[in-house]
Amino acid sequence: MTIKFNVINDFNVENKTVLVRIDINSPVDPNSGLILDDTRMKLHSQTIKELSNKGAKTVLLAHQSRPGKKDFTTLKQHAEVLSKNLALKINYTDSIFSSQAINTIKNMEKGEIVLLENVRFFSEESISKSPEEQSKILLIQKLAPLFDLYVNDAFAAAHRSQPSLVGFTEVIPSAAGLIMESELKTINAALESVEKPCVFVLGGMKADDSIDVMKNVLKNETADFILTTGLVANIILLAADVNIGDVNKQFMKEKGYLPMVEKSRKLLKKYKDKIIFPTDLAIEDNDERRDVAIDKMPNNPIFDIGIETIKDYAKIIRSAKTIFANGPAGVFENSKFAMGTEDLLNAIATSEGFSIIGGGHIAAAAVSMGFDEKMDHISSGGGACINLLAGKKLVAVDALVNSAEKFKNNI
């Protein structure tokens, strides 16, 4: 499937004012307030440098966290970290569309880069509406007249229909940034021409999304095997009538995942030879890790897949030609329960298959464990990536496609 949107090279950006939506939402230390990881800033540096080198006046729009959270803060420090990564000066302005911000944009010089304030300080940024409706809100009405081009490079947020992600595409010519373009091309190409056997490793906490992925890739015969870990595995085990203990059932009830069990039961019945679940699991016993067979599970919280399961899964992974992985196998932040995530990532990294790692926690684990260099593609966006795998459309990408048609005479 060819997605027809414009890219930066379709436009002459020299001396043009370009608004770039990036996603530099980063983990922040709750005590010091310091940014703990600059991975996303390094990624977006490619698009920002490209525009700056071509002589654009580049204005960056981004968010950090959301209202009510401890890491909901200004982007002042982000500007400093971006400046170091780019080896270019980033001018930060502490407002979004005040007269000060507007004057700053109007007075920019060729090659200059400005980062506006956290766009989620504008309350309507958290409201999802259609691109046409979003184009009428104050943020778009105030900023759009200042720009010649809108570039969306925020693949990690491409599944969200928020003003800064879809509103500008209705009123000014728009293009995908380098990260957006690369992510869509890589993931879509891998899905369209899958080398067999193809293995999906699905885990983590976003179990409802993973069940949707499972249903999609089994229905369209993309996947030969689904290896389940984390909360996804617990749901599949329940669907297979395995007693995982009341404490784990209660946890799933609190998270609202019990309705997923019946949905999974139907999938298991239809694809029983393709959906693989753990034969043993890891629990904590007297402050130590203990691996227990699934038919002997005590009423203890599950923290990882077991050693025998890791061996079986690693064998299947190493025989695969294509591997998609999303979500960690367990509570990898705790060294006692990092084994499942680490060993499966190691199996993927040392396999000969083409590997795509979803964003979010599994990407963070791959980087922290030193496997990132050995993966073929690590996605910058967990939510957007898993939506693509589930066969869902990304609203921000659709907005770019529609904009390309709407402004086709403006290139």
Helices and strands as residue ranges (DSSP letters): G 8-10, E 17-21, H 39-53, E 57-61, H 76-86, E 91-92, H 99-106, E 113-115, G 119-121, G 123-126, H 131-134, H 138-143, G 144-146, E 149-152, G 155-157, I 163-167, G 168-170, E 174-176, H 178-192, E 198-202, H 207-219, E 225-228, H 230-239, H 246-255, H 259-270, E 275-276, E 280-285, E 288-293, G 294-296, E 302-305, H 307-318, E 322-326, G 335-337, H 339-350, E 354-357, H 360-368, G 372-374, E 377-378, H 382-389, H 395-406, G 408-410
